[in-house]
Amino acid sequence: MTTATRAYVSRLAGLPVFDPNGDRVGKVRDVVVALRVGTAPPRVLGLVVEVVARRRIFVPMGRVTTLDPGSVVLSTGTLNLKRFEQRRGETLVLGELLDRRVQIAESGRPATVVDAGIEQNRTGDWVLSRLAVQEPGRLGRRGQLHQLAWDEVTGLALPQTGQGAETLIATYRELNAADVAHALQDLPIQRRHEVAEALDDERLADVLGELPEADQITILGTLEEKRAADVLEVMDPDDAADLLAELSNVDRNRLLELMEPDEAEPVRQLLQYTEDTAGGIMTSEPVILTPDATIAEALARVREPELSPALASQVYVCRPPSATPTGRYLGLAHIQRLLRTPPSTLVSGVLDDLEPLRPEAPLAEVTRYFATYNLVAAPVVDAQGRLVGAVSVDDVLDHLLPEDWRERARRG
């Protein structure tokens, strides 16, 4: 296999990393460089590699024997599995250089860094030798793209002010929300807030749901209040309620007032329940159908992409109204039963009359309920026989684990 002597960093992101025996070690998450005085190109120190349990470690560039468009191969030796901590004088190419505003030295025109090229010199050392920069576009068009040597660009030694995030976000496009949350936590605080500001509402809502509560509160606090309310509107109601519960009464009520009434009402309902009860951990938006719905309609509903696998595992049949709190709860139908029954059959004909949970049921009772009936989701019904929500297994796990489990997982 021929080893490449030049590569662009955005194309390295996500590449699998293998040891000499062909066993997968992890995947590339960033490149660490050391900026130098004057116009000398930065020296590449190594790679940030994500290994098991999302732990990020540092792999010196000297350990890299093969660098090609499909993978990275390391030399023999023991890897230092200590969690990567950025040191003074180190710069993350994806995390800190992309989207930096610079000037093209020859023309003095402004541009934005959209990629960076590293190459191996004659002595075998790797340096960040080239930059891809793009001038501002006009009338909605993309500006001219330039491939320039490091010394043909100025402005990278200046403090990070007004840095955009579009290019960095593009490298996160294929990551799930949990991986983006981990990537955010490894960025400098200012950069983290810039990226959060640039994410669209739905993506930011998904990412916030995967962050520790302290980070959720910090990021929400950096947003304008109207934007914060918009993000809360697209969060799952239970996640939004958990986040708002951590705020002061004044801040909580102000954000609820800024939310659309239809979006705020389910969150207000969830805030009434005590934490660590079925009502406190449930979602108020399960799949609810009326008794005259067919199995074909039920299967169409559970195909909705925004549903989690747990909530898509079953549907709940209730008398109108169909929004929580509903009319009288009649029962639930599991997706396996739906798949085995003719589509024209009424869902009300294949119901499981399993006794539902009460909103005040403590977490221990909820856990026993799931274990007893081998469920991944369960209905919650109030004293008037109305469905008020459903608890999913991920809600249960989230409350059984220590409060800082996300941070522990990140730190390995």
C-alpha positions in Angstrom: 0.0 0.0 0.0 1.4 3.4 -1.0 1.4 6.0 1.8 0.2 9.4 0.9 2.5 12.3 1.8 -0.2 14.9 1.6 -3.8 15.0 3.0 -6.5 17.5 3.7 -7.7 17.4 7.3 -11.4 17.5 6.6 -11.0 14.3 4.7 -9.1 12.7 7.6 -12.0 13.3 10.0 -13.8 10.1 10.7 -11.2 7.8 9.0 -10.7 4.5 10.8 -7.4 3.9 12.6 -5.8 0.4 12.5 -2.9 -1.2 14.3 -0.2 -3.2 12.3 -2.3 -6.4 12.7 -5.3 -4.8 11.0 -7.3 -4.5 14.2 -9.3 -1.3 14.4 -8.2 1.1 17.1 -10.6 4.0 16.6 -11.3 6.9 14.3 -9.6 10.3 13.6 -11.4 13.2 15.2 -8.8 16.1 14.8 -5.2 17.0 14.0 -3.0 18.8 16.5 -0.5 21.3 15.3 2.0 23.8 16.9 1.9 27.3 15.4 5.4 28.8 14.9 6.9 32.2 14.9 6.9 34.1 11.6 5.7 32.4 8.4 7.1 29.0 9.1 4.3 26.4 8.6 2.9 24.8 11.8 4.4 21.4 12.8 1.9 18.6 13.0 2.2 17.0 16.4 -0.3 14.2 16.1 -3.9 13.0 15.8 -6.8 13.1 18.2 -8.2 9.5 17.9 -11.5 8.4 19.4 -11.2 4.9 20.9 -13.6 2.8 22.9 -16.3 4.5 25.1 -15.7 7.7 23.1 -12.4 8.4 24.9 -10.2 10.7 22.9 -6.5 10.0 23.0 -3.4 11.6 21.4 -1.4 9.6 18.9 2.0 11.2 17.9 2.5 11.7 14.2 5.6 9.6 14.4 3.4 6.6 15.1 1.6 7.0 11.8 3.0 4.6 9.1 0.2 4.8 6.5 -2.0 7.7 5.7 -4.3 7.1 2.7 -7.8 8.2 1.7 -9.4 5.2 3.3 -7.6 4.6 6.6 -4.7 5.4 9.0 -2.3 2.7 10.1 -0.1 2.9 13.2 3.3 1.4 13.9 3.8 -1.2 16.6 4.0 -0.2 20.2 1.7 0.6 23.1 -0.8 3.4 22.8 -1.1 5.9 25.7 -4.8 5.7 26.5 -4.7 8.8 28.8 -7.5 11.1 27.7 -6.3 13.8 25.4 -5.9 17.2 27.1 -5.0 20.1 24.9 -1.7 21.8 26.0 -0.7 25.4 25.9 0.7 26.2 22.4 -1.3 23.4 20.7 -4.0 24.1 18.1 -6.8 21.8 16.9 -7.1 22.2 13.1 -10.8 21.2 12.8 -11.8 22.7 16.1 -9.9 26.0 16.0 -8.6 26.8 12.5 -11.5 26.1 10.2 -13.8 29.1 9.6 -11.1 31.5 10.8 -11.2 34.8 9.0 -7.9 35.6 7.3 -6.5 37.8 4.5 -4.9 36.7 1.3 -1.4 38.2 1.5 -1.0 39.1 -2.2 -4.3 40.9 -2.7 -5.2 41.8 0.9 -8.7 40.4 0.2 -10.6 38.8 3.2 -11.3 35.0 3.1 -12.4 32.2 5.4 -10.4 29.0 6.0 -12.4 26.0 4.8 -9.7 23.3 4.9 -6.0 22.7 5.7 -3.5 20.4 4.0 -0.8 18.6 5.8 2.3 17.1 4.1 5.4 15.2 5.0 8.7 17.1 4.2 12.1 15.7 3.2 13.1 15.1 6.9 10.0 13.0 7.5 8.2 15.6 9.6 4.6 16.5 9.0 3.7 20.2 8.6 0.5 22.1 7.9 1.7 23.5 4.6 -1.4 24.6 2.6 -4.8 26.2 3.3 -8.0 26.2 1.3 -9.6 29.6 1.7 -12.8 31.0 0.2 -13.5 34.7 -0.5 -17.0 36.1 0.5 -19.6 35.4 -2.2 -21.9 37.9 -3.8 -25.7 37.6 -4.4 -25.9 34.3 -2.7 -23.1 32.7 -4.7 -20.0 31.1 -3.3 -16.9 33.2 -3.4 -13.7 32.2 -5.2 -11.8 29.3 -3.6 -8.0 29.5 -3.4 -5.4 26.8 -2.6 -2.6 28.7 -0.9 0.7 28.0 0.9 0.7 28.7 4.6 2.8 31.9 4.2 0.4 33.3 1.6 -2.3 33.9 4.2 -2.2 36.3 7.1 -4.3 36.6 10.3 -4.1 33.1 11.8 -1.9 34.3 14.7 -4.5 36.7 15.9 -7.0 35.9 18.7 -10.2 34.1 17.7 -12.8 36.8 17.3 -16.0 36.5 15.3 -15.0 33.1 14.1 -17.7 31.3 12.1 -18.6 27.7 12.3 -20.0 26.6 9.0 -17.1 24.5 7.8 -16.6 22.8 11.2 -20.4 22.0 11.3 -20.0 20.4 7.9 -17.5 17.9 9.4 -20.2 17.0 12.0 -22.9 16.4 9.4 -22.6 12.6 9.5 -22.3 12.3 13.3 -25.2 11.4 15.5 -26.2 13.9 18.2 -24.3 12.1 21.0 -21.0 12.2 19.0 -21.5 15.9 18.2 -22.1 16.5 21.9 -18.8 14.8 22.8 -17.1 16.8 20.1 -18.5 20.1 21.5 -17.2 19.3 25.0 -13.7 18.9 23.6 -13.7 22.4 22.0 -12.5 25.6 23.8 -15.5 27.3 25.5 -15.7 30.2 23.1 -15.5 27.9 20.1 -18.2 25.7 21.6 -20.6 28.6 21.9 -19.9 29.7 18.3 -20.7 26.2 17.0 -23.9 26.0 19.2 -25.0 29.4 17.9 -24.5 28.2 14.2 -26.4 24.9 14.5 -30.0 25.0 13.4 -32.7 24.7 16.0 -33.5 21.0 15.5 -29.8 19.9 15.5 -29.0 22.0 18.5 -32.0 20.6 20.4 -30.9 17.0 19.7 -27.3 17.8 20.8 -28.5 19.6 24.0 -30.3 16.4 24.9 -27.0 14.5 24.9 -25.0 17.0 27.0 -24.6 17.1 30.8 -27.1 19.4 32.5 -24.4 22.0 33.4 -23.4 22.3 29.7 -27.0 22.4 28.6 -27.7 25.4 31.0 -24.5 27.2 29.9 -25.2 26.9 26.2 -28.8 27.8 26.6 -27.7 30.9 28.6 -25.5 32.1 25.7 -28.4 32.2 23.2 -30.8 35.1 22.8 -34.0 34.4 24.8 -36.2 34.0 21.7 -33.7 31.6 20.1 -33.5 29.6 23.4 -37.3 29.3 23.4 -37.3 28.2 19.8 -34.8 25.4 20.6 -36.9 24.3 23.6 -39.9 24.1 21.4 -38.3 21.5 19.1 -36.8 19.5 22.0 -38.6 16.4 23.2 -41.0 17.8 25.9 -39.4 15.6 28.6 -35.9 16.8 27.8 -37.1 20.4 27.7 -38.9 20.0 31.1 -35.7 18.5 32.6 -33.6 21.4 31.4 -36.1 24.1 32.5 -36.4 22.4 35.9 -32.7 23.3 36.5 -33.3 27.0 35.9 -34.6 29.6 38.4 -38.4 30.2 38.5 -37.9 33.6 36.8 -35.9 32.3 33.9 -38.1 29.2 33.5 -41.3 31.2 33.4 -39.9 33.7 31.0 -38.8 31.1 28.5 -42.2 29.3 28.8 -43.9 32.5 28.0 -41.8 33.0 24.9 -42.6 29.5 23.6 -45.6 28.8 21.4 -48.5 28.0 23.7 -49.1 24.6 22.1 -45.4 23.7 22.6 -45.2 25.1 26.1 -48.3 23.3 27.5 -46.9 19.7 27.4 -43.7 21.0 29.1 -45.7 22.8 31.8 -47.6 19.5 32.5 -44.4 17.5 32.9 -43.0 20.1 35.3 -45.9 19.4 37.7 -44.6 15.9 38.4 -41.9 15.0 40.9 -38.5 14.0 39.6 -37.7 10.3 39.6 -41.4 9.3 39.2 -43.1 7.9 36.1 -44.6 11.3 35.5 -41.3 13.1 36.0 -39.4 10.9 33.4 -42.1 10.3 30.8 -42.7 12.0 27.5 -46.1 13.5 26.8 -46.0 12.7 23.0 -46.2 9.0 22.4 -48.1 7.6 19.4 -51.8 7.9 20.2 -54.6 6.6 18.0 -58.4 6.5 18.3 -60.3 3.2 18.4 -61.4 3.4 14.7 -57.8 3.6 13.4 -56.6 0.7 11.3 -53.3 -1.1 11.6 -52.2 0.5 8.3 -52.6 3.9 10.0 -50.7 2.7 13.0 -47.8 1.4 10.9 -47.7 4.7 9.1 -47.4 6.6 12.3 -44.6 4.5 13.8 -42.6 5.1 10.6 -42.2 8.8 11.4 -38.4 9.5 11.5 -38.5 11.7 14.6 -39.8 8.9 16.8 -37.2 7.1 18.9 -37.0 3.3 18.5 -38.5 2.8 21.9 -41.6 5.0 21.3 -42.1 3.5 17.9 -42.3 0.0 19.4 -46.0 0.4 20.3 -49.1 2.6 19.9 -51.6 3.7 22.5 -55.4 3.6 21.8 -57.6 6.2 23.6 -60.9 7.9 23.3 -60.7 11.5 22.0 -59.1 13.8 22.5 -55.9 12.3 21.2 -53.5 14.8 22.8 -52.3 14.2 26.4 -54.2 14.1 28.7 -56.4 12.0 26.4 -59.8 10.6 26.7 -60.2 7.2 28.4 -57.2 4.9 27.8 -58.1 1.6 26.2 -54.9 -0.3 25.8 -51.7 -0.6 23.7 -50.6 -2.5 20.6 -47.1 -3.8 20.1 -45.5 -3.3 16.7 -44.8 -7.0 16.4 -48.5 -7.7 16.7 -49.3 -5.0 14.1 -46.9 -6.5 11.6 -48.6 -9.9 11.9 -52.1 -8.7 11.4 -53.9 -7.6 8.2 -53.5 -3.9 7.6 -57.3 -3.3 7.4 -57.9 -4.6 10.9 -58.8 -2.1 13.6 -56.0 -1.5 16.1 -58.6 -1.7 18.9 -59.0 -5.4 18.0 -55.4 -6.3 18.9 -54.9 -4.4 22.2 -52.9 -5.6 25.1 -54.7 -4.7 28.4 -51.5 -4.5 30.4 -52.0 -2.5 33.6 -50.5 0.9 33.1 -48.2 2.9 35.4 -49.4 5.7 37.5 -47.7 9.2 37.3 -46.7 9.0 41.0 -45.0 5.6 40.6 -41.4 5.8 42.0 -38.4 5.0 39.8 -37.9 1.6 41.5 -41.4 0.6 40.7 -41.0 1.7 37.1 -37.8 -0.3 36.8 -39.4 -3.5 38.1 -42.4 -2.9 35.7 -40.0 -2.8 32.7 -38.1 -5.9 33.9 -41.3 -7.9 34.7 -43.0 -7.3 31.3 -39.8 -7.1 29.1 -40.9 -3.7 27.7 -39.0 -0.8 26.0 -41.9 1.6 26.6 -44.9 1.8 29.0 -48.1 3.8 29.3 -48.7 6.3 32.2 -52.4 6.8 33.1 -53.8 9.2 35.7 -56.5 8.6 38.3 -59.2 9.6 35.7 -58.1 6.9 33.3 -56.5 9.3 30.9 -53.2 8.6 29.1 -50.8 11.4 30.2 -47.6 10.0 28.6 -45.3 7.1 28.1 -42.0 6.1 29.8 -39.3 4.7 27.4 -36.4 2.6 28.5 -33.8 5.3 27.7 -35.6 7.6 30.1 -35.3 4.9 32.8 -31.6 4.3 32.1 -30.9 8.1 32.1 -32.3 8.4 35.6 -30.7 5.1 36.9 -27.2 6.1 35.9 -25.2 8.6 38.0 -26.0 12.3 37.2 -22.5 12.8 35.6 -22.6 9.6 33.5 -22.2 11.5 30.2 -19.1 13.3 31.6 -17.7 10.0 32.9 -18.2 8.4 29.5 -16.5 11.3 27.7 -13.5 11.0 30.1 -13.5 7.2 29.8 
